[in-house]
Amino acid sequence: MGRSQQEFRARLERDVLDHEVIRANPYTAWFKNGEFNIAQARAFLVQFSVFSNQFLVAQLQKVLNAETVEEMHASKEILANEIGVGFRGGRGADALLGSTLGSVEGGTFHFSAAHFELLTRMARQFGLEFADLGKRRFGTGATLHFCDELVRLYGHEDYQVAAAASWAIENWAAAGFWDELVEGWHRYARRTRRETFDVGFFTWHARIEANHAQHTSDELAEILADHYIDRDRFVAHANLMLDAVLVFWRGLDVQRVAIAKEESINAKAS
């Protein structure tokens, strides 16, 4: 890596990865304590399912707008894995989901390995069915803003804009919020004495996001090597993407407080 690339990556660390949604996520800081109730858990799962399902639209747009075969392949890796093709080439592979490392090249497709289907199985434990999840009509304004910004930025026809948003999204996803969610689910299960509790969607993502981030890092290296990059513009669009992520989490934070207040009022009334 040349000096110029090293300086740019250092700038990204300083000017993008210090974003509030990465260093001080208001919702996951609360969630990891596992003190949420059933209504709050259901509300979270519905909103997360909308994001998870609608993300496929943005990822497909990113594939379609790639400027080189290599860029298209990097985007297809993520899309194919999202819809149920396991990675091959790493150690510790799961029989259904594949490996957390490697490539989808030669991987096996399973309907039940699709990330959204993993989430629906998790949500059934809270009385939510497939028909209750993933559709835009179930999204709050904050969730839909995030989904729409994913399509606008992450799936932008200017691949440099898309690459900036992609780099931001994948590095946010690899920065630890999945671990906070997993910790929260485990604490909730212990507190509510659930002997069997499927959190596979969240534990698998906590393991696999490092591979997604690696694909995005490789993609960034390709872009820096093969294209002129307006670095100020790249930083600006990466931050715009993270601003939208923060709107999503703040929306969940507002929603969980409103649920708690409503349940308190109902308890007093009864």
C-alpha positions as CSV (number, residue, x, y, z in Angstrom):
1,M,0.0,0.0,0.0
2,G,1.4,3.4,-1.0
3,R,1.9,6.3,1.3
4,S,-1.1,8.1,-0.3
5,Q,-3.4,5.2,0.4
6,Q,-2.1,4.9,4.0
7,E,-2.8,8.6,4.6
8,F,-6.4,8.2,3.2
9,R,-7.1,5.2,5.3
10,A,-5.9,7.1,8.3
11,R,-8.2,9.9,7.4
12,L,-11.1,7.5,7.2
13,E,-10.3,6.2,10.6
14,R,-10.3,9.7,12.0
15,D,-13.1,11.4,10.1
16,V,-15.6,8.6,9.5
17,L,-15.0,5.7,12.0
18,D,-15.3,8.1,14.9
19,H,-18.9,8.7,14.0
20,E,-21.4,8.6,16.9
21,V,-23.2,5.5,15.6
22,I,-20.0,3.5,15.9
23,R,-18.6,4.9,19.1
24,A,-21.8,5.6,21.1
25,N,-24.9,3.8,19.7
26,P,-27.7,4.8,22.0
27,Y,-29.9,1.8,21.4
28,T,-27.4,-1.1,21.6
29,A,-25.8,0.4,24.7
30,W,-29.2,-0.1,26.4
31,F,-30.1,-3.4,24.6
32,K,-26.9,-5.2,25.7
33,N,-28.2,-5.2,29.3
34,G,-31.0,-7.5,28.4
35,E,-33.6,-5.6,30.4
36,F,-36.1,-5.2,27.5
37,N,-39.6,-6.7,27.7
38,I,-41.5,-8.8,25.2
39,A,-43.2,-5.8,23.5
40,Q,-39.8,-4.1,23.1
41,A,-38.2,-7.3,21.7
42,R,-41.1,-7.7,19.2
43,A,-40.8,-4.1,18.1
44,F,-37.1,-4.4,17.6
45,L,-37.4,-7.6,15.6
46,V,-40.0,-6.1,13.3
47,Q,-37.9,-3.0,12.5
48,F,-34.7,-5.0,12.1
49,S,-36.5,-7.4,9.8
50,V,-37.6,-4.5,7.6
51,F,-34.0,-3.3,7.3
52,S,-32.7,-6.8,6.8
53,N,-35.1,-7.6,4.0
54,Q,-35.0,-4.2,2.3
55,F,-31.2,-4.3,2.3
56,L,-31.4,-6.7,-0.6
57,V,-32.7,-4.0,-2.8
58,A,-29.7,-1.8,-2.1
59,Q,-27.3,-4.7,-2.5
60,L,-28.7,-5.6,-5.9
61,Q,-28.5,-2.0,-7.0
62,K,-24.8,-2.0,-6.1
63,V,-24.2,-5.2,-8.2
64,L,-26.0,-3.6,-11.2
65,N,-24.1,-0.4,-10.9
66,A,-20.6,-1.9,-10.6
67,E,-18.0,-0.4,-13.0
68,T,-15.8,-3.5,-13.3
69,V,-16.2,-7.2,-13.1
70,E,-14.1,-7.3,-9.9
71,E,-16.4,-4.7,-8.3
72,M,-19.4,-6.7,-9.3
73,H,-18.0,-9.9,-7.9
74,A,-17.2,-8.2,-4.5
75,S,-20.9,-7.0,-4.3
76,K,-22.2,-10.4,-5.4
77,E,-20.3,-12.1,-2.6
78,I,-22.4,-10.2,-0.1
79,L,-25.7,-10.5,-2.0
80,A,-25.4,-14.2,-2.6
81,N,-24.5,-14.8,1.1
82,E,-27.5,-12.8,2.2
83,I,-29.9,-14.9,0.2
84,G,-28.5,-18.3,1.3
85,V,-25.2,-19.2,-0.4
86,G,-22.5,-20.1,2.1
87,F,-18.9,-19.0,2.0
88,R,-16.4,-21.7,1.2
89,G,-12.7,-21.8,2.1
90,G,-12.6,-21.1,5.8
91,R,-12.3,-23.3,8.9
92,G,-15.1,-24.1,11.2
93,A,-17.9,-24.2,8.6
94,D,-21.5,-24.7,9.6
95,A,-23.2,-27.6,7.8
96,L,-26.1,-25.3,6.7
97,L,-24.6,-21.8,6.7
98,G,-21.1,-22.5,5.3
99,S,-18.0,-20.8,6.6
100,T,-17.5,-17.3,8.0
101,L,-14.5,-16.8,5.6
102,G,-13.8,-17.5,2.0
103,S,-16.0,-17.0,-1.1
104,V,-19.4,-17.9,-2.3
105,E,-17.7,-19.4,-5.4
106,G,-18.8,-23.0,-5.4
107,G,-20.9,-22.5,-2.3
108,T,-24.1,-24.3,-1.7
109,F,-27.5,-22.6,-1.7
110,H,-30.1,-23.3,1.0
111,F,-33.4,-21.5,1.4
112,S,-33.1,-21.8,5.1
113,A,-29.6,-20.3,5.2
114,A,-30.9,-16.9,3.9
115,H,-30.3,-14.3,6.5
116,F,-33.9,-13.1,6.5
117,E,-35.2,-16.7,7.1
118,L,-32.8,-17.0,10.0
119,L,-34.4,-13.9,11.5
120,T,-37.9,-15.1,10.9
121,R,-37.1,-18.3,12.9
122,M,-35.8,-16.2,15.7
123,A,-38.9,-13.9,15.7
124,R,-41.3,-16.9,15.9
125,Q,-40.2,-17.2,19.6
126,F,-42.0,-13.9,20.2
127,G,-45.2,-14.8,18.3
128,L,-44.1,-13.1,15.0
129,E,-44.7,-15.0,11.7
130,F,-43.3,-14.4,8.3
131,A,-46.3,-12.3,7.3
132,D,-45.5,-9.9,10.2
133,L,-41.9,-9.2,9.1
134,G,-39.8,-7.5,6.5
135,K,-42.3,-5.5,4.5
136,R,-41.9,-1.7,4.1
137,R,-45.4,-1.1,5.5
138,F,-44.1,-2.3,8.9
139,G,-41.3,0.2,9.0
140,T,-41.3,3.3,11.1
141,G,-40.3,6.6,9.5
142,A,-36.8,6.2,10.9
143,T,-36.4,2.7,9.6
144,L,-37.7,3.6,6.1
145,H,-35.3,6.6,6.0
146,F,-32.4,4.3,6.6
147,C,-33.7,1.8,4.0
148,D,-34.2,4.6,1.4
149,E,-30.7,6.1,2.1
150,L,-29.2,2.6,1.6
151,V,-30.8,2.5,-1.9
152,R,-29.8,6.1,-2.6
153,L,-26.2,6.0,-1.4
154,Y,-25.1,2.3,-1.1
155,G,-26.8,1.5,-4.4
156,H,-25.9,4.8,-6.1
157,E,-25.3,4.7,-9.8
158,D,-22.0,6.6,-9.2
159,Y,-19.9,3.7,-8.0
160,Q,-17.6,6.0,-6.0
161,V,-20.6,7.2,-3.9
162,A,-21.7,3.5,-3.5
163,A,-18.2,2.5,-2.5
164,A,-18.1,5.2,0.2
165,A,-21.5,4.1,1.6
166,S,-20.5,0.5,1.4
167,W,-17.2,1.0,3.2
168,A,-19.1,2.9,5.9
169,I,-21.8,0.3,6.3
170,E,-19.6,-2.7,6.4
171,N,-17.2,-1.1,8.9
172,W,-20.1,-0.1,11.1
173,A,-21.3,-3.7,10.9
174,A,-17.9,-5.0,11.9
175,A,-17.4,-2.5,14.7
176,G,-19.1,-4.5,17.5
177,F,-22.8,-3.7,17.5
178,W,-23.7,-7.3,16.7
179,D,-21.8,-8.4,19.8
180,E,-23.8,-6.0,21.9
181,L,-27.1,-7.4,20.5
182,V,-25.9,-11.0,21.1
183,E,-25.0,-10.1,24.7
184,G,-28.4,-8.5,25.2
185,W,-30.3,-11.6,23.9
186,H,-28.3,-13.9,26.1
187,R,-28.9,-11.8,29.2
188,Y,-32.6,-11.6,28.4
189,A,-32.7,-15.4,28.0
190,R,-31.0,-15.9,31.4
191,R,-33.3,-13.3,33.1
192,T,-36.5,-14.9,31.7
193,R,-35.2,-18.4,32.3
194,R,-35.5,-19.6,28.7
195,E,-33.9,-23.0,28.5
196,T,-34.0,-23.0,24.7
197,F,-33.6,-19.7,22.8
198,D,-32.5,-19.4,19.2
199,V,-30.4,-16.4,18.5
200,G,-28.6,-17.9,15.5
201,F,-29.3,-14.9,13.3
202,F,-27.4,-12.6,15.6
203,T,-24.6,-14.9,16.6
204,W,-23.9,-15.8,13.0
205,H,-23.8,-12.2,11.9
206,A,-21.4,-11.4,14.7
207,R,-19.1,-14.0,13.3
208,I,-19.5,-13.3,9.6
209,E,-19.3,-9.5,9.4
210,A,-15.5,-9.5,9.5
211,N,-15.6,-11.3,6.1
212,H,-18.0,-8.7,4.7
213,A,-15.7,-5.9,5.9
214,Q,-12.8,-7.7,4.2
215,H,-14.6,-7.8,0.9
216,T,-15.3,-4.1,1.3
217,S,-11.7,-3.3,2.2
218,D,-10.6,-5.3,-0.9
219,E,-13.1,-3.3,-3.0
220,L,-11.7,0.0,-1.6
221,A,-8.2,-1.1,-2.5
222,E,-9.3,-1.8,-6.1
223,I,-11.0,1.6,-6.4
224,L,-8.0,3.5,-5.0
225,A,-5.7,1.6,-7.4
226,D,-7.9,1.9,-10.5
227,H,-9.9,5.1,-10.2
228,Y,-9.4,8.7,-9.3
229,I,-11.2,9.3,-6.0
230,D,-12.4,12.7,-4.7
231,R,-11.5,12.0,-1.2
232,D,-13.5,14.8,0.4
233,R,-16.5,13.6,-1.5
234,F,-15.8,10.0,-0.3
235,V,-15.6,11.0,3.3
236,A,-18.8,13.2,3.0
237,H,-20.9,10.3,1.5
238,A,-19.5,7.8,4.1
239,N,-20.7,10.1,6.8
240,L,-24.1,10.6,5.2
241,M,-24.5,6.9,5.2
242,L,-23.6,6.6,8.9
243,D,-26.0,9.5,9.6
244,A,-28.8,7.4,8.2
245,V,-27.7,4.4,10.3
246,L,-27.9,6.6,13.4
247,V,-31.4,7.7,12.5
248,F,-32.4,4.0,12.4
249,W,-31.0,3.3,15.9
250,R,-32.3,6.6,17.4
251,G,-35.7,5.6,16.0
252,L,-35.5,2.3,17.8
253,D,-34.5,4.1,21.0
254,V,-37.5,6.4,20.8
255,Q,-39.8,3.5,20.1
256,R,-38.6,1.4,23.1
257,V,-39.0,4.4,25.5
258,A,-42.6,4.9,24.1
259,I,-43.4,1.3,24.6
260,A,-42.2,1.4,28.2
261,K,-44.3,4.5,28.9
262,E,-47.4,3.0,27.4
263,E,-47.0,-0.2,29.4
264,S,-46.5,1.8,32.6
265,I,-49.6,3.8,31.9
266,N,-51.6,0.7,31.2
267,A,-50.3,-1.0,34.4
268,K,-51.4,2.0,36.5
269,A,-54.8,2.1,34.8
270,S,-55.5,-1.6,35.6
